[in-house]
Amino acid sequence: MGRAWFSAGLQDVNEDFMALDAAGNYLNSSFGINSVIALNDHPSIFPQLSIGLNLGWNISDNFTWESGIYNGATLSFDHNRFNLKHKLNKRKGYLLLTEGTYSDESRTAKIGTWYHTGEEDFGLWAMGQQRLCQVGRGGIDAFAIAAYSPKKDYRVVTNLMAGINGTGLATSGDVLGLAVSTVQVARQGWETALELNYRLPVYKSIYLSPDAQYIINPGATPHAADALVLDLRLGIAY
């Protein structure tokens, strides 16, 4: 279709919207899709997908616009164990999203909004990444993400994130990153997660990724003890 495209069927919102390459290695779920929409509107994301339609247009070599409409009521595993039940429900509504992207060799910037017809609420997001300097075959990149919804009875109203990554510092293809994500929970306060992640290629497409997260005020619960989470991921990039 030239500069335009579309897709229909079972869709992952985070495959097309609210995603940055620079945030992709971190294990805290906020860096994949912001907590404001994820915890309030339960969008269609892996592994629980729902029906959707996406439309996009490459306006120029640097500018892209994309919009999507999704079933507004993704069922949980308890009610859709094998992800085979997919019914549109007018009462529960639809999730509408639109996003504009600017991208060139050293930077990416995105801004977008969503509206849920069943919940009658909306939110906004903005994000970007920037190559700060080139180091050999790698470099230093920084990113920032913000999401907000003004709805007063939302559980999560604000999510702010930022991080810095170094690629190719020790060996070709490795990535060392440090990031922070802070979430405002309505009527409770803030939860903040600090994450240190390293991705090391070990054989062709196989990589190891040790990860450490220090979570301050977990769940924004008053007097909750801070938590340290250690992980080791084995992955295949394809």
LUMPA-826181 format. One record per residue (C-alpha): residue in one letter; chain; z, y, x. Coordinates in steps of 0.2 Angstrom, whole numbers, m for minus. Last residue first. Layout:
REM residues N
+------+-------+-------+-------+-------+
| zagu | marba |     z |     y |     x |
+------+-------+-------+-------+-------+
|    a |     A |     Z |     Y |     X |
...
+------+-------+-------+-------+-------+
This chain:
REM residues 238
+------+-------+-------+-------+-------+
| zagu | marba |     z |     y |     x |
+------+-------+-------+-------+-------+
|    y |     A |    82 |   m66 |    77 |
|    a |     A |    99 |   m63 |    85 |
|    i |     A |   110 |   m78 |    86 |
|    g |     A |   129 |   m76 |    86 |
|    l |     A |   145 |   m82 |    92 |
|    r |     A |   159 |   m70 |    87 |
|    l |     A |   176 |   m69 |    95 |
|    d |     A |   190 |   m60 |    86 |
|    l |     A |   207 |   m51 |    89 |
|    v |     A |   216 |   m41 |    75 |
|    l |     A |   231 |   m30 |    79 |
|    a |     A |   241 |   m24 |    64 |
|    d |     A |   251 |    m9 |    61 |
|    a |     A |   267 |   m12 |    50 |
|    a |     A |   266 |    m6 |    32 |
|    h |     A |   279 |     8 |    29 |
|    p |     A |   268 |    16 |    15 |
|    t |     A |   253 |     5 |    11 |
|    a |     A |   236 |    13 |    16 |
|    g |     A |   229 |    m4 |    15 |
|    p |     A |   235 |    m6 |    34 |
|    n |     A |   244 |     9 |    40 |
|    i |     A |   235 |     9 |    57 |
|    i |     A |   223 |    m5 |    61 |
|    y |     A |   220 |   m10 |    79 |
|    q |     A |   204 |   m20 |    81 |
|    a |     A |   198 |   m31 |    96 |
|    d |     A |   181 |   m39 |    98 |
|    p |     A |   174 |   m52 |   109 |
|    s |     A |   155 |   m54 |   105 |
|    l |     A |   145 |   m69 |   112 |
|    y |     A |   126 |   m69 |   111 |
|    i |     A |   112 |   m82 |   108 |
|    s |     A |    94 |   m76 |   107 |
|    k |     A |    89 |   m81 |   125 |
|    y |     A |   105 |   m87 |   133 |
|    v |     A |   122 |   m78 |   135 |
|    p |     A |   118 |   m60 |   129 |
|    l |     A |   135 |   m51 |   129 |
|    r |     A |   141 |   m40 |   115 |
|    y |     A |   157 |   m30 |   118 |
|    n |     A |   168 |   m22 |   104 |
|    l |     A |   183 |   m11 |   104 |
|    e |     A |   188 |    m6 |    86 |
|    l |     A |   201 |     7 |    80 |
|    a |     A |   205 |     6 |    61 |
|    t |     A |   213 |    19 |    51 |
|    e |     A |   221 |    18 |    33 |
|    w |     A |   224 |    34 |    24 |
|    g |     A |   235 |    39 |    10 |
|    q |     A |   242 |    32 |    m6 |
|    r |     A |   236 |    42 |   m22 |
|    a |     A |   218 |    37 |   m19 |
|    v |     A |   215 |    27 |    m3 |
|    q |     A |   207 |    38 |    11 |
|    v |     A |   198 |    27 |    24 |
|    t |     A |   197 |    30 |    43 |
|    s |     A |   185 |    21 |    54 |
|    v |     A |   185 |    22 |    73 |
|    a |     A |   173 |    16 |    86 |
|    l |     A |   172 |    10 |   104 |
|    g |     A |   157 |     0 |   110 |
|    l |     A |   150 |   m10 |   125 |
|    v |     A |   133 |   m17 |   123 |
|    d |     A |   124 |   m30 |   134 |
|    g |     A |   105 |   m31 |   134 |
|    s |     A |   102 |   m31 |   153 |
|    t |     A |   119 |   m33 |   162 |
|    a |     A |   134 |   m23 |   166 |
|    l |     A |   130 |    m6 |   158 |
|    g |     A |   114 |   m11 |   149 |
|    t |     A |   120 |    m2 |   133 |
|    g |     A |   135 |    10 |   131 |
|    n |     A |   141 |    13 |   113 |
|    i |     A |   151 |    28 |   105 |
|    g |     A |   159 |    28 |    88 |
|    a |     A |   162 |    38 |    72 |
|    m |     A |   168 |    34 |    55 |
|    l |     A |   174 |    43 |    39 |
|    n |     A |   177 |    35 |    22 |
|    t |     A |   183 |    45 |     7 |
|    v |     A |   187 |    42 |   m11 |
|    v |     A |   194 |    24 |   m11 |
|    r |     A |   202 |    17 |   m27 |
|    y |     A |   192 |    29 |   m38 |
|    d |     A |   202 |    37 |   m52 |
|    k |     A |   198 |    55 |   m47 |
|    k |     A |   179 |    53 |   m45 |
|    p |     A |   174 |    65 |   m31 |
|    s |     A |   165 |    52 |   m21 |
|    y |     A |   164 |    53 |    m2 |
|    a |     A |   155 |    45 |    13 |
|    a |     A |   154 |    50 |    31 |
|    i |     A |   146 |    42 |    46 |
|    a |     A |   145 |    47 |    65 |
|    f |     A |   136 |    39 |    79 |
|    a |     A |   135 |    41 |    98 |
|    d |     A |   123 |    32 |   111 |
|    i |     A |   124 |    30 |   130 |
|    g |     A |   110 |    22 |   139 |
|    g |     A |   101 |     6 |   144 |
|    r |     A |    87 |     2 |   156 |
|    g |     A |    94 |    13 |   169 |
|    v |     A |   107 |    24 |   161 |
|    q |     A |    98 |    36 |   148 |
|    c |     A |   109 |    50 |   140 |
|    l |     A |   116 |    55 |   124 |
|    r |     A |   105 |    45 |   112 |
|    q |     A |   110 |    51 |    95 |
|    q |     A |   115 |    42 |    79 |
|    g |     A |   117 |    49 |    61 |
|    m |     A |   125 |    47 |    44 |
|    a |     A |   127 |    56 |    27 |
|    w |     A |   134 |    48 |    11 |
|    l |     A |   137 |    54 |    m7 |
|    g |     A |   145 |    47 |   m22 |
|    f |     A |   142 |    45 |   m41 |
|    d |     A |   152 |    40 |   m56 |
|    e |     A |   147 |    35 |   m74 |
|    e |     A |   155 |    18 |   m72 |
|    g |     A |   141 |    10 |   m81 |
|    t |     A |   127 |    21 |   m75 |
|    h |     A |   133 |    20 |   m57 |
|    y |     A |   125 |    34 |   m46 |
|    w |     A |   122 |    34 |   m28 |
|    t |     A |   118 |    48 |   m15 |
|    g |     A |   109 |    49 |     2 |
|    i |     A |   108 |    57 |    19 |
|    k |     A |   101 |    49 |    35 |
|    a |     A |    99 |    55 |    53 |
|    t |     A |    91 |    45 |    67 |
|    r |     A |    90 |    51 |    85 |
|    s |     A |    82 |    47 |   102 |
|    e |     A |    64 |    40 |    99 |
|    d |     A |    62 |    48 |    82 |
|    s |     A |    70 |    46 |    65 |
|    y |     A |    73 |    56 |    49 |
|    t |     A |    79 |    47 |    34 |
|    g |     A |    80 |    51 |    15 |
|    e |     A |    91 |    40 |     4 |
|    t |     A |    91 |    36 |   m15 |
|    l |     A |   103 |    24 |   m25 |
|    l |     A |   105 |    19 |   m43 |
|    l |     A |   117 |     6 |   m48 |
|    y |     A |   115 |    m1 |   m66 |
|    g |     A |   125 |    m3 |   m81 |
|    k |     A |   140 |   m13 |   m86 |
|    r |     A |   135 |   m11 |  m105 |
|    k |     A |   117 |   m14 |  m101 |
|    n |     A |   120 |   m31 |   m93 |
|    l |     A |   106 |   m38 |   m83 |
|    k |     A |   109 |   m57 |   m80 |
|    h |     A |   109 |   m66 |   m63 |
|    k |     A |   118 |   m83 |   m62 |
|    l |     A |   111 |   m93 |   m47 |
|    n |     A |   123 |   m86 |   m33 |
|    f |     A |   130 |  m103 |   m30 |
|    r |     A |   148 |   m99 |   m35 |
|    n |     A |   144 |   m87 |   m48 |
|    h |     A |   160 |   m84 |   m58 |
|    d |     A |   173 |   m86 |   m45 |
|    f |     A |   161 |   m81 |   m32 |
|    s |     A |   161 |   m64 |   m39 |
|    l |     A |   147 |   m57 |   m51 |
|    t |     A |   137 |   m41 |   m46 |
|    a |     A |   138 |   m30 |   m61 |
|    g |     A |   127 |   m14 |   m59 |
|    n |     A |   111 |   m23 |   m57 |
|    y |     A |   101 |   m13 |   m45 |
|    i |     A |    89 |     2 |   m44 |
|    g |     A |    82 |     8 |   m28 |
|    s |     A |    76 |    23 |   m19 |
|    e |     A |    68 |    26 |    m2 |
|    w |     A |    61 |    41 |     8 |
|    t |     A |    55 |    41 |    26 |
|    f |     A |    52 |    55 |    38 |
|    n |     A |    47 |    53 |    56 |
|    d |     A |    29 |    46 |    56 |
|    s |     A |    26 |    55 |    40 |
|    i |     A |    31 |    53 |    21 |
|    n |     A |    34 |    34 |    24 |
|    w |     A |    37 |    30 |     6 |
|    g |     A |    49 |    18 |    m2 |
|    l |     A |    53 |     9 |   m18 |
|    n |     A |    66 |    m4 |   m21 |
|    l |     A |    70 |   m15 |   m36 |
|    g |     A |    86 |   m25 |   m39 |
|    i |     A |    93 |   m42 |   m45 |
|    s |     A |   110 |   m47 |   m37 |
|    l |     A |   117 |   m53 |   m21 |
|    q |     A |   134 |   m60 |   m17 |
|    p |     A |   133 |   m65 |     2 |
|    f |     A |   127 |   m52 |     6 |
|    i |     A |   127 |   m36 |    m3 |
|    s |     A |   123 |   m31 |   m21 |
|    p |     A |   135 |   m17 |   m24 |
|    h |     A |   154 |   m18 |   m29 |
|    d |     A |   156 |    m1 |   m36 |
|    n |     A |   173 |     4 |   m30 |
|    l |     A |   177 |    m6 |   m14 |
|    a |     A |   159 |    m6 |    m7 |
|    i |     A |   154 |    11 |   m13 |
|    v |     A |   169 |    20 |    m5 |
|    s |     A |   171 |     7 |     9 |
|    n |     A |   155 |    12 |    18 |
|    i |     A |   142 |    m2 |    22 |
|    g |     A |   141 |   m11 |    38 |
|    f |     A |   153 |     0 |    48 |
|    s |     A |   166 |    m1 |    34 |
|    s |     A |   166 |   m20 |    36 |
|    n |     A |   175 |   m20 |    53 |
|    l |     A |   165 |   m32 |    64 |
|    y |     A |   156 |   m19 |    74 |
|    n |     A |   139 |   m23 |    81 |
|    g |     A |   129 |   m14 |    68 |
|    a |     A |   136 |     4 |    70 |
|    a |     A |   122 |    10 |    82 |
|    d |     A |   108 |     2 |    71 |
|    l |     A |   114 |    12 |    57 |
|    a |     A |   114 |     6 |    38 |
|    m |     A |   118 |    16 |    22 |
|    f |     A |   103 |     9 |    13 |
|    d |     A |    89 |    m4 |    15 |
|    e |     A |    97 |   m20 |    21 |
|    n |     A |   114 |   m14 |    15 |
|    v |     A |   109 |   m15 |    m3 |
|    d |     A |   105 |   m33 |    m1 |
|    q |     A |    92 |   m38 |   m14 |
|    l |     A |    88 |   m53 |   m25 |
|    g |     A |    71 |   m49 |   m33 |
|    a |     A |    59 |   m34 |   m30 |
|    s |     A |    52 |   m25 |   m15 |
|    f |     A |    41 |    m9 |   m14 |
|    w |     A |    30 |     0 |    m1 |
|    a |     A |    22 |    16 |     2 |
|    r |     A |    13 |    22 |    17 |
|    g |     A |    m3 |    12 |    15 |
|    m |     A |     0 |     0 |     0 |
+------+-------+-------+-------+-------+
